[in-house]
Amino acid sequence: MSTPISAAATAYGDAARLLQDSAGGGITSGVEGAGKSDFSSMLAESVQGVVDSGNRADQISMDMVNGNGNVVDVVTAIAETELAVETMVTVRDRVISAYEEIMRMPI
């Protein structure tokens, strides 16, 4: 059984909304006492880390193009970004798999 495309699009839209709310400080966990260590904050920080890694790789690559960079630094930055993206994709796949498994559970 596969997840309908509309459900996946809705999930991505919800995640984007959560990230946007997190940037504005508007996220509440709904669990008393969870504080700043809730899942949505952790997810937002992780996604921001991937974005920052990509931006750093872009900047180092541009420095290399302008003649101010080192090839080793460029390769290292790109490899770090690739690893971060692969990790986020793996986490996303696991979350979707868990969601599908929960939806198959009898009530």
C-alpha positions in Angstrom: 0.0 0.0 0.0 1.5 3.3 -1.0 0.9 6.7 0.4 -1.3 8.9 -1.9 0.5 11.8 -3.4 -1.9 14.3 -1.8 -1.1 12.9 1.7 2.6 13.3 1.0 2.0 16.8 -0.3 0.0 17.7 2.8 2.7 16.3 5.1 5.4 18.4 3.3 3.1 21.4 3.6 2.7 20.8 7.3 6.4 20.4 7.8 7.0 23.7 5.9 4.4 25.4 8.0 6.1 24.1 11.2 9.5 25.3 10.0 8.0 28.7 9.2 6.3 28.9 12.6 9.5 27.8 14.3 11.4 30.7 12.7 8.8 33.0 14.1 8.9 31.3 17.5 5.2 30.3 17.2 5.5 26.6 17.8 4.0 25.0 20.8 4.4 21.3 21.5 1.0 20.5 22.9 2.7 18.5 25.6 3.1 20.2 29.0 6.7 20.4 30.2 8.3 19.5 26.9 9.9 22.9 26.6 12.4 23.5 23.9 13.4 19.9 23.5 10.3 18.9 21.5 10.4 17.0 18.3 9.5 20.0 16.0 12.3 22.1 17.4 14.8 19.3 16.9 13.5 18.8 13.3 13.7 22.5 12.6 17.3 22.7 13.9 18.3 19.7 11.8 16.8 21.1 8.6 18.5 24.5 9.4 21.8 22.6 9.8 21.4 21.1 6.4 20.6 24.5 4.9 23.6 26.0 6.6 25.9 23.2 5.4 24.7 23.8 1.8 25.2 27.5 2.1 28.7 27.0 3.5 29.5 24.6 0.6 28.2 27.2 -1.9 30.3 29.9 -0.4 33.4 27.8 -0.4 32.8 26.8 -4.0 32.4 30.4 -5.0 35.6 31.3 -3.3 37.3 28.5 -5.3 35.8 29.9 -8.5 37.1 33.4 -7.6 40.6 31.9 -7.0 40.5 32.3 -3.2 39.7 28.7 -2.2 41.3 25.3 -1.8 40.1 22.2 -3.7 40.3 20.1 -0.5 38.0 22.6 1.3 35.5 22.5 -1.5 35.4 18.7 -1.7 35.1 18.4 2.1 32.3 20.9 2.3 30.4 19.2 -0.5 30.9 15.8 1.1 29.6 17.1 4.4 26.5 18.6 2.7 25.9 15.4 0.8 26.0 13.4 4.0 23.6 15.8 5.8 21.1 15.6 2.9 21.3 11.8 2.8 20.7 11.7 6.5 17.7 14.0 6.3 16.3 11.9 3.4 16.8 8.7 5.5 15.0 10.3 8.5 12.2 11.4 6.2 11.8 7.9 4.8 11.7 6.4 8.3 9.1 8.9 9.4 6.9 8.1 6.4 7.4 4.4 6.9 6.3 4.8 10.6 3.3 6.8 9.6 2.2 4.2 7.1 2.7 1.5 9.7 0.6 3.4 12.2 -2.1 3.9 9.6 -2.3 0.1 9.0 -2.8 -0.6 12.7 -6.3 -1.8 13.6 -8.3 0.5 15.9 
